[in-house]
């Protein structure tokens, strides 16, 4: 068996990107044969990925890309377990590869994308950084003669695609930035789903009834609260974040434009995060086994 030297471990580490101990163990198992060690590690990566698949990946990045002519844009969310991993160069490279694949293929079906070769890259990345990695979602907006714009918050945790009919790139970016900051539910008041209005109405009615006021007054109170709620969640009725004296609807109208649609992604939204008790975990590991 070849001697497991420091230089051999270093070479395997450079070729695989794995930790020093993982490399040393692989070389020992392969009796110093570096090519066999690499082959064994590749075979093992699927097993390691499967073990990590159940771990919550609610950190990560959201990325966007717009076609040079503004005819379409795409946005993706790629997740990791920790924000530290999301800042790692290999993770960022993988996320950008996902983005470019979605952009070039104009395909937002995750299963289809992974089958195109991204799955092997994902498994290799899990092996390399030791965390569960997932490609959560992707979306594309096409302009159909309009303008697709975007805004990405500086830490890549929030991103927005917006489609305008009329206006220009600067207006599209301003509107997208507003959406990133304020998170409207819909474009216009009439777009608020009936089930949402009904649920809010039930809540406001129950709250107003506790006041002991007459039924007609309660009805007016509920109507007023509903009207305020709709204004707060409708993009066109919101005060523009860069100039609160101007509503977004007026801003866009004055520019001779119209908001067609928008999509807002925030990293980890809707994912139930498991609260980790690090102290308890360490204590459990140190506890003597029977």
N, C-alpha and C positions, 0 to 999 in steps of 0.2 A: 504494500500500500504506500502510495506517495505521501510524503510528509505534508501535513496541513500547515503550511507556512503562513506568516502574516501577509506576505505578498500575494499568495494564492487567494486568501480570503478577500483581500483588497480588490483583486481582479474580478472576482465573482460579484462583489458588491457593486463595482463600477458597471458591470455588464447587466446586472438585474435591478439595481436600485434598492435592494433589500437591506435590512439591518445586518450588522456584523455577526450577531449570534445566529441568525437564521442562515447566513452564508456558511458559517463554520460547521453547523449541524448538517447542512446539506452536503458539504464536502466530506465530512466524516462518514456519512451514510453512503456516499458514492466512492469511498475509499480513495479520495484525492483526485478523482477524475472530474475535472471541471465541466466538461461537456455533458457528462451523465448527470451531474448535479443540476445543471440548467434544465435538462430534460425532465428530471424528477420534480423540480420546482414548478415547471409548467404544468405537469400532470396534477400536482397538488393544488394549484391555484383555484381550480374549480371547487375542490373540497373546502378550502379555506373560505372562498366566497360564499358557499352555501351555509357555513357556520355563522357567517356575519350577516346573512340576509335578514334575520329576524331582528336585528338591532335597528333602532329608530334613526333614520337619516333625515333630520329636519333643518340642518344648516346647509350652506352651499351658496350658489350664485344664480342670478338671473342675467341673461345676456340677450342683446338684440342685434339685428343687422337689417339695414334698409338697402334695397337695390339702388344703384347709382341714379337711375331715372325716377326713383320714388314710386315705381309701379307696384311694389309689394314689399312687405317687411315680415320678419319672423322673430319670435322670442322663445327662449327655452329656459327651463329651470332644471339644474342639475344639483343633486343633494349629496351631502356628506354627513357624518355624525357630529363633527365638531367644526367650529369656525376656523380653528387652527388649520385643519386639513384643507378647508376651502381656500386658504391663502397659499397653499403649497403649489409650486410651479407645475408639477405633474398633473394635479387636479385641474388647474386653470387651463392647461393645454388640452386636457380631455374635454372640458366643458366647451372650449372653443371649437374642437373637432366636431362635437355634437351640433353646435350652432351652424358650422359650415356645411355639415351634412344635410341638416334640415333646409338650409338656404338653397343649396344646389339642387337637391332633389324635390324641393317644394312638397315635402312629405312630413306630416305632423303625427303620423301613427307610430307610437313608440315601439310596438312589437315589430313593425316593419323596419324601422330604423335600426333596432338592435340586431335584427337578423342580417342586416347589410354589412355587418362587420364590427359595429360598435360594441357588441356584447363581449367579444374577445378582448377589446381594449379595456372595457369596464372590469372584467375579471383580473386582467393584468394589473390594473390600478389598485384594486382591492388588495391584491397580493403585495403590491409595493408599499402602500401607505398604511395598511392594516386597519382600514375602516370600511364599513358598508357604504357603497356608492350607488346611487340610483339616478336614472334619467326620468324625472317625474312627469314632465309635460312639455308640450310645444304647441305653438299657435302661429298661424300665418294670416295676415290681412292683405288683401289685394285692393288697389285703388280704383280700378275700372274708370280711369280718366280723372281720378281725384289725386290726393296726395296722402301718402302714408308717412307719418313722422314718429319719432320715438324720444323717450327720455329715460336715462338710467341713472339712478341715484349713485352718488360717488362710491359707495361701498358695495355696489352690485347686489343689494338686498331687495330693491324695489325697481321695477321697470314697467314701462307703459308703451303700448302701440296705439296710435290714434289715426283715424282716417278722416280727412277733411275733403269736402267738395269746395274748391276755391281756396283762396288764401295762399300762403307760401310756407316754406320750411320753418321759418322763424316762428310763425304763428302756431304751426303744428307742434313745435317743440315747447312753446309756452303753455299750450293746452295740455300736452302730455305731462309737463312738470307740475301743473296744477293738479292733475288727476293723481299723480304720484303722491303729492302732499296731502290731499284732502280725501281721496278715495270715495268718489261718488258711486252710487249704486247703478244709476241709469243715465242716459243722455238727457231725456226730457221727462217732465212730470207724468205724462201719459204712459210712459214706459214702466212705471212702478207696477209690479205684479199685483193682481187683485188679492191673492192670498196674503201678501205682505200687508196690504192696507187693512184687510179684515183682521189680521192678528194685532196690528197696532191699535185698531179701533176697539177691539176687545179689552186691551190693556188700558187704554185711556178711559174707556167707559167705566171699568171697575175702579180706577183711581178717582174719577170724578164723582162716582156714586157715593164714595166714602165722605164726600164733603157735606152731604145732607142737603144739597141745593135742589130746587125743583127740577123736574125732568126736562123742561124746555131750556133751562140754563145749562144743565148737564150736556144736552145735545149741542149747544153752542160751544161749550168748552171742548168737547171731543172734536168737533168740526175744526176749531181753531188749531188744536194740537196736531191734527192730521195734516192740515194745510202747511203748518210749519215743518213737520216731518218730511213731507214731499219736497219742499223747497231745499231742505238740508241735504237730501240724498240725490237730487237731480242736478246734473252737471250744469245745465244752462242757467239754473236759478242760483247757483253758488257765487259768492263774492270771489272775484279773481284773486288768487293768492299773492300776486305781485302788486295789485292795486285794489284793495277792498272796497273802494268806492264804485268799482265797475263790476257788473255781473259778467260771467263767462259768456252768456248768451249775447249780450250787447257787444262784447269784445269781438266775438266772431262775426256777428252781423255787420258791424261797422267796417270790418275788413272784407266784406262781400263774400263771406264763406259760410259753410254749414258743416256741423259735426255729424259724420255718418255713423261712426262706431268707435269703441275703444276697448282695449283689454289691459287689465292691470294685474301684474304678478308680484307677489311678495313672498320671499323665501320662507318656506315652512308653514304658510298659512293653511289652516285646516288640518294639519298633522298633529295628532295628540302626542305631546312630548312626555316621555317618562322622566320623572324626577329622580335623579340619582343621589343617593346618600353615600358620599365617598368615604366618610369616616366609618360607617357601618360595613361597607364593602371591605375595607382594609381590615377591620376587626374580625370579620368572618374568615378572611384568608389566614389570619394569624392564629385563629382558634385551633387548639390541638385537635387532631382527629382521634376518634375513639379506636 
